[in-house]
Amino acid sequence: MLEAGREVLEGCDCVVPVPLHPWRRMRRGFNQARDLAVRLDRPVVNALWRVRATTSQMTLAADARQRNVSRAFALSPWSPTLDDRIVLLVDDVRTTGATLDQCAKVLLRANAREVKALTVAVA
């Protein structure tokens, strides 16, 4: 991912993993997006919280995916400032981009200059 995403990583100030809801994180025992983010040779910032549990996106149609993740993310109160920073959002898989879009909106509202995205796979 580091090599394949080298162009996207260029100029990024930090990496933000897509968060899991705390209950899903506890059940799973890890957050795959964070595990990927720590290997990208940039500071990892846990700037996002998943504030609403959502159903799995795998079984949903594109329009339902957007509704499913709407208002599911918020800026962490412990996030360092993102003012004028270029942020790389990291997740494992992108299908419709609904999750990445919702996360990017939160980061842009937090004054990030730009939000880029990098995933392991596109489905």
C-alpha positions in Angstrom: 0.0 0.0 0.0 2.9 2.3 0.8 4.4 1.8 -2.7 1.2 1.7 -4.6 -0.1 4.8 -2.9 3.2 6.8 -3.1 1.6 9.5 -5.4 -1.4 9.9 -3.2 0.8 10.1 -0.1 2.9 12.9 -1.6 2.4 16.1 0.3 0.1 14.6 3.0 0.6 15.9 6.5 -1.1 13.1 8.3 -3.1 9.9 7.9 -6.6 9.4 9.4 -8.0 5.9 9.5 -11.7 5.4 9.1 -12.9 4.5 12.6 -15.1 1.5 13.6 -17.9 2.0 16.1 -16.6 1.1 19.6 -18.8 -2.0 19.8 -17.6 -3.3 16.5 -14.0 -2.5 17.4 -14.4 -4.4 20.7 -15.9 -7.5 19.0 -13.4 -7.5 16.2 -10.4 -6.7 18.4 -8.7 -4.4 15.8 -9.4 -1.7 13.3 -8.1 -2.8 9.9 -8.0 0.8 8.6 -5.8 1.8 11.6 -3.5 -1.2 11.0 -3.0 -0.1 7.4 -2.5 3.6 8.4 0.3 3.0 10.8 2.4 1.5 7.9 2.2 4.6 5.7 5.2 6.5 7.0 3.1 9.5 8.1 1.8 10.6 11.5 -1.5 8.8 12.3 -4.2 11.1 13.7 -7.3 9.5 15.2 -9.3 12.6 14.2 -12.6 10.8 13.6 -15.1 9.0 15.8 -17.9 6.8 14.6 -20.7 8.2 16.7 -23.5 6.0 15.4 -23.5 2.3 14.9 -24.4 1.3 11.3 -25.3 -1.9 9.6 -22.7 -3.5 7.4 -22.4 -1.7 4.0 -21.7 -5.0 2.2 -25.4 -5.9 1.7 -26.7 -2.4 0.8 -27.4 -0.8 -2.5 -25.5 2.5 -3.3 -28.3 4.9 -2.2 -28.8 2.9 1.0 -25.1 3.1 1.8 -25.2 6.9 1.7 -28.2 6.9 4.1 -26.5 4.3 6.3 -23.4 6.3 7.0 -25.0 9.8 7.1 -24.1 11.5 10.3 -22.2 8.4 11.5 -18.9 10.3 11.9 -17.8 13.3 14.0 -14.5 15.0 14.8 -12.8 13.7 17.9 -12.7 16.2 20.7 -9.0 15.2 21.2 -8.0 15.6 17.5 -5.2 18.0 16.9 -5.9 20.9 14.6 -6.3 20.0 11.0 -6.2 23.6 9.9 -4.7 23.9 6.4 -3.4 20.3 6.5 -3.5 17.8 3.7 -5.1 14.7 5.2 -5.0 11.1 3.8 -8.1 9.1 4.8 -7.4 5.4 4.9 -9.8 2.4 4.7 -9.6 -1.2 3.6 -12.2 -1.2 0.8 -14.0 1.4 -1.3 -17.2 0.4 -3.0 -19.4 3.4 -3.6 -17.3 5.8 -1.6 -20.1 6.6 0.8 -18.0 6.1 4.0 -15.1 8.0 2.6 -17.3 10.8 1.5 -18.9 11.2 4.9 -15.5 11.1 6.7 -14.1 13.7 4.2 -17.0 16.1 4.9 -16.2 16.0 8.7 -12.4 16.6 8.0 -13.1 19.5 5.6 -15.5 21.1 8.2 -12.5 20.8 10.6 -10.6 23.1 8.1 -8.4 20.5 6.4 -7.1 22.0 3.2 -7.5 18.8 1.3 -8.7 15.2 1.9 -7.3 12.4 -0.2 -8.2 8.8 0.2 -6.3 5.5 -0.1 -7.8 2.0 0.2 -6.4 -1.5 -0.3 -9.1 -2.5 -2.7 -11.9 -1.1 -4.8 -14.9 -3.3 -5.2 
